[in-house]
Amino acid sequence: MVQSVIVYSEIIPTLLALAGVYFIGTGILDHKRSQAVLGILLFFAAVIVPFIILTSLI
């Protein structure tokens, strides 16, 4: 149980946040609004998804 909690609370949000920051940066620098919006959505998903998954595990 502890190993699955670490994956959902630490690893997945970190990967989503890094991908979000990458897409935000490339979207703003290349003037591509769709990439910037995708980055913002991924970043918010990195914040919200652990709460959704971890509350269902409890």
Backbone bond lengths (Angstrom), bond angles and torsions (degrees), N, CA, C in turn:
res aa  C-N    CA-C-N  psi(-1)  N-CA   C-N-CA  omega(-1)  CA-C   N-CA-C  phi
1 M - - - 1.454 - - 1.522 110.95 -
2 V 1.324 116.28 -41.93 1.463 119.65 -177.05 1.525 110.61 -65.07
3 Q 1.322 117.44 -38.65 1.459 119.81 -178.72 1.525 111.63 -65.67
4 S 1.312 117.60 -37.49 1.465 119.28 178.53 1.520 111.38 -71.44
5 V 1.317 117.98 -31.77 1.456 121.00 177.76 1.522 110.41 -66.99
6 I 1.314 117.84 -38.96 1.463 121.19 178.86 1.524 110.57 -63.62
7 V 1.316 117.31 -40.23 1.462 120.42 178.76 1.520 110.34 -61.74
8 Y 1.340 117.22 -46.30 1.460 121.07 -175.81 1.526 113.18 -77.26
9 S 1.328 117.76 -26.55 1.459 118.96 -176.28 1.524 113.33 -98.53
10 E 1.312 118.63 -19.26 1.463 120.32 -175.71 1.531 113.37 -120.45
11 I 1.301 118.00 -48.95 1.465 120.95 -169.79 1.531 111.72 -79.60
12 I 1.317 117.86 -52.05 1.466 120.82 -177.63 1.533 112.09 -62.37
13 P 1.349 119.68 -45.56 1.472 118.12 177.46 1.526 113.27 -62.99
14 T 1.309 117.27 -35.20 1.461 119.93 178.81 1.522 111.05 -65.45
15 L 1.318 117.45 -43.71 1.460 120.49 178.95 1.524 111.47 -66.12
16 L 1.326 117.07 -41.03 1.465 120.33 178.07 1.531 111.00 -64.70
17 A 1.327 116.80 -41.10 1.467 119.95 -179.79 1.527 111.26 -66.92
18 L 1.325 117.48 -41.35 1.465 119.81 178.15 1.527 111.42 -64.34
19 A 1.322 116.39 -42.32 1.459 119.62 177.23 1.529 110.14 -64.46
20 G 1.324 117.21 -38.28 1.453 121.01 178.53 1.514 112.37 -63.77
21 V 1.332 116.40 -44.58 1.466 120.07 178.75 1.524 110.40 -64.36
22 Y 1.326 117.04 -38.83 1.468 120.56 177.84 1.529 110.93 -61.35
23 F 1.331 116.60 -48.26 1.463 119.93 -178.60 1.528 111.92 -68.33
24 I 1.320 117.52 -34.34 1.459 119.73 176.01 1.527 109.50 -63.61
25 G 1.323 116.56 -47.03 1.455 120.41 -179.08 1.511 113.37 -63.45
26 T 1.314 117.10 -47.38 1.461 119.16 -179.61 1.524 111.84 -70.09
27 G 1.310 117.06 -32.96 1.459 119.92 178.83 1.516 112.26 -67.82
28 I 1.330 116.12 -39.18 1.465 119.62 179.96 1.527 110.41 -73.17
29 L 1.325 117.25 -43.13 1.463 120.26 -177.40 1.523 112.52 -68.89
30 D 1.335 117.44 -34.69 1.462 120.68 -179.30 1.527 112.99 -93.72
31 H 1.326 116.46 2.55 1.461 122.57 -178.63 1.531 111.60 57.95
32 K 1.336 115.44 43.38 1.466 121.51 176.35 1.526 108.02 -112.22
33 R 1.307 114.84 104.42 1.460 120.11 -175.63 1.530 112.22 -64.01
34 S 1.333 117.22 -35.03 1.468 119.90 -177.29 1.523 111.17 -65.39
35 Q 1.317 117.82 -38.43 1.467 120.34 177.84 1.523 111.13 -68.44
36 A 1.321 117.00 -39.01 1.456 120.33 178.93 1.530 110.87 -65.36
37 V 1.316 116.70 -41.27 1.467 120.34 178.58 1.524 110.47 -66.62
38 L 1.326 117.23 -39.95 1.468 120.78 176.19 1.520 110.48 -60.99
39 G 1.318 117.62 -41.16 1.459 121.49 177.91 1.515 112.55 -63.46
40 I 1.321 116.23 -40.98 1.462 119.99 178.52 1.524 110.43 -65.66
41 L 1.324 116.65 -41.86 1.470 120.13 178.61 1.525 111.77 -64.91
42 L 1.333 117.11 -40.76 1.464 120.04 177.33 1.521 111.28 -64.52
43 F 1.315 116.88 -38.79 1.464 120.04 179.79 1.530 110.82 -65.88
44 F 1.335 117.01 -42.91 1.462 119.44 176.56 1.525 111.46 -66.59
45 A 1.324 116.91 -34.22 1.466 119.96 176.39 1.521 110.37 -64.52
46 A 1.327 117.24 -35.41 1.460 120.76 178.28 1.520 111.15 -64.36
47 V 1.312 117.12 -28.34 1.464 120.89 179.06 1.523 111.17 -82.67
48 I 1.313 118.07 -39.00 1.461 121.73 -170.59 1.532 113.32 -89.72
49 V 1.326 118.06 -38.21 1.466 121.84 -173.23 1.537 113.63 -57.68
50 P 1.336 120.53 -41.64 1.472 118.10 179.12 1.522 113.16 -60.69
51 F 1.319 117.73 -37.29 1.458 119.85 179.19 1.520 111.08 -65.71
52 I 1.303 117.15 -39.96 1.465 120.97 179.53 1.522 110.76 -66.38
53 I 1.308 117.19 -46.76 1.469 121.32 -176.76 1.530 111.08 -70.47
54 L 1.333 116.62 -45.20 1.471 119.37 -175.63 1.519 112.02 -69.43
55 T 1.328 118.85 -32.52 1.468 119.04 177.06 1.519 111.04 -69.83
56 S 1.335 117.41 -28.46 1.465 119.10 177.30 1.522 111.57 -77.23
57 L 1.334 117.88 -22.63 1.468 120.84 177.95 1.517 113.17 -78.81
58 I 1.325 116.51 -22.57 1.475 120.06 -176.10 1.493 111.71 -78.39
